[in-house]
Amino acid sequence: MKITKIETIPVSVPINSQRAIRSGRGYHTISLFLMVKVYTDEGVVGLGEVSCTAAWSGEDHISAARMIEAYLAPVLIGQDPTHIERLTTLMRKTVANNPFTRSAIEMALWDILGKVANLPVYRLLGGPVRDFVTTKYSVSGHPPAQAAEIAAWAVAQGFRTMKVKVGIEPEEDVARVAAVREAIGPDVRLGVDANGGWSPRVAIQTIPRLYEYNIFFAEQPVPDLDVEWLADVRRQVAVPIMADESVYSPQDATAIVRAGAADILSVYVGKGGGIGPARKMAAIAEGAGLVCTIGSNLEMGVASAAMIHLGMATSAIAAEDFPCDILSVFYYEDDLLVDPLPIEAGKARPHEKPGLGVELDEKKLDKYRIR
């Protein structure tokens, strides 16, 4: 089997305005995506997705399409798509950075391999370690009353774990967490996510003020500029620290382990450059006695499917203890899949179909296409 063509389709699907994300990195009100189709000479087509947020990853639908057309497609066309590790290495040598772009190709290769083998991707990865992937809800950094309203809505949907965005302004952050806790009651687990929005000093001062609201983790309290900042915060607070923006690669994961900078790593299919690299980061965490969760860049259905397969088959992803962010169906006004993923509040499952198990709805793809 050989790769014959790679097609890219830029799309923009509206986010529900009431639940658009505000965080320590600013607003996430528009999501641009590049859907990817990898064609083969045997008629098998693999699907991928680039989740483009320039302020977060430095990639958008235009840059991703350019990287694929000018650099990745020329070295991949003619290659055997089932040689995933070889092609992942080839892409990394061909294009620096751009992990979400590379991940779209990589997940499409897994989709092809699963279709050839007639197996879901999670079975190719070794089979299930759980029956479903436990998920949490992410409450935007809105004013306290609005955040509390969103949190109450999420509980009504069935979520039993959530996190609230902080890292914007300390006094408002504390008030927001207090309002959310009051709205959800004592039995729903609550974490906080600063998205690197606090300085080390502010993080060390602010996190202890949240203890009375029974938070069970603090995610990326400081910017990803120096892993020692994260380590310093971890040494001085009494809740587990989760690293997210600080972990893009296995080398990042190793640096965090060496520095003693986190208790949990948030790994992504997109951020790491694919399913395989994400599993390598998870293995590093597992070997060091840490655990992982799956983070989100508000992916659509194709990438969400890849995330679910990763979570289903990876023991180091402690989804039961630190639920994952697989959330697209709760944020977007529409979906691009023929058969939506079986995601409900608190639980995400894959389709029991070959490959990623998803098919793009061509009419919706055309409706939301950026022209």
ABEGO torsion letter per residue (X at the ends): XBBABBBBBBBBBBBBAAABBBBAAEBBABBBBBBBBBBBAAGBBBBBBBBBBAAAAGBBAAAAAAAAAAAAAAAABGBBAABAAAAAAAAAAABBEGAAAAAAAAAAAAAAAAAAAGBBAAAAAGEBABABBBBBBBBBBBBAAAAAAAAAAAAAAGBABBBBBBGABAAAAAAAAAAAAAAAEAABBBBBBAGGABBAAAAAAAAAAAAAAGBABBBGABBAABAAAAAAAAAABABBBBBBAABABAAAAAAAAAAGABABBBBBAAAAGEAAAAAAAAAAAAAAGBBBBBBBAGBBAAAAAAAAAAAAABAABBAAABBBBBAAAAABABBABABBBBBBBGBBBBBBBBEAGBBBBAAAAAAABBX
